[in-house]
Amino acid sequence: MSYEPVFALFWERVKQSILDKTFAKLTLAKTIGDTELKNIYVRPILDENNEMKMSVIARYKTEEVESFHSLEDTYPILCSYMNNPFLSALLFTSEQDVVFKLNKKRAGSISEQAPTFLNPSDVILEMKAKGM
């Protein structure tokens, strides 16, 4: 069974956390072997037009590369890194942590844990204050 349908469900949770104003951050972690790319961090930002974009920071062994994308464009970028090289994605919200994991057979699963962060990201709080 492919992991993509489960990752799509995970992504729906990401989008819902942004709508609910509970999103804190998203991290792709746990690589397969020793890779150049170590982590990917995703956080919302407000651009010069006060529109929300997603900051995608790819952390390599020797550098960090940041790019900015719409929420819709962020999904295929992150999906392309799942299973190559990442085995997990962690969504941190102020209500709960949602973890997407690939097992040895590369089947995806979603689990929930108590929240690591008690508050949403600063940008989400700013958007909430502005009624966005």
Salt bridges, closest charged atoms under 4 A:
GLU12 OE2 - LYS15 NZ 3.12
ASP34 OD1 - LYS38 NZ 2.96
ASP34 OD2 - LYS61 NZ 3.13
GLU112 OE2 - ARG13 NH2 2.48
GLU126 OE2 - LYS130 NZ 3.02
